[in-house]
Amino acid sequence: MDQHAQRHGARAARSHGTVETEHGATAATRSLEKSPRTAGTMGMKERARHIPATVSLPVITALAFGCFIIFRTHTAGIKGGPAMLYGLSGAVVSGALGLIVVHFQSTLITETRAAAYGTLFGCSMGWVYSLGGEAILKSCAFGFTMGAVMFVAALYVFRTHRTREPHGLHRPHEHPHHRRGERSHRLPVATH
């Protein structure tokens, strides 16, 4: 039994004579038991589980944004290939910018992070609004309004979910221990 366990990367328990798995000892036996079709399907599911949300959410959002661009340009009168090209280019650019914002969000303070999300959303919505044939000034005003709404929404989410923030609580303040009659002569300390 010890030879069998060592051959498959497991360790035999001496007290009860059972085999403990160690370092993926059952992975080889599991893959032999499944049919090739099931193993391929399970491999895709396993790979999908290992994609972090910081990658999957911007990609899914970019794909949805690309579909929205196709819809918007199609309703504006652009048909077929050019509408698909607008959608593809918008999805690629917004996805890349979204991945950059998500990647660097842990280094940003709360207000800057909310401004980054608001800017990305506002510019994207203003550009899509202009694809419908609207005037530049009207598209800029629409994009600015949508960016401001996103800034306020992101700021609200980031400040109310303080435990999820990379920097912990927003602007933690230390309360100095004062004795009666004593004043603290310390200068204010920056919290960010």
Salt bridges, closest charged atoms under 4 A:
GLU20 OE1 - ARG11 NH2 2.99
GLU22 OE1 - ARG11 NE 3.07
GLU22 OE2 - HIS23 NE2 3.68
GLU46 OE2 - ARG49 NH1 3.25
GLU46 OE1 - HIS50 NE2 3.86
GLU111 OE2 - ARG159 NH2 2.41
GLU111 OE2 - HIS170 NE2 3.37
GLU111 OE2 - ARG171 NH2 3.51
GLU134 OE1 - LYS138 NZ 3.55
GLU165 OE1 - ARG113 NH2 3.45
GLU182 OE2 - ARG179 NH1 3.59
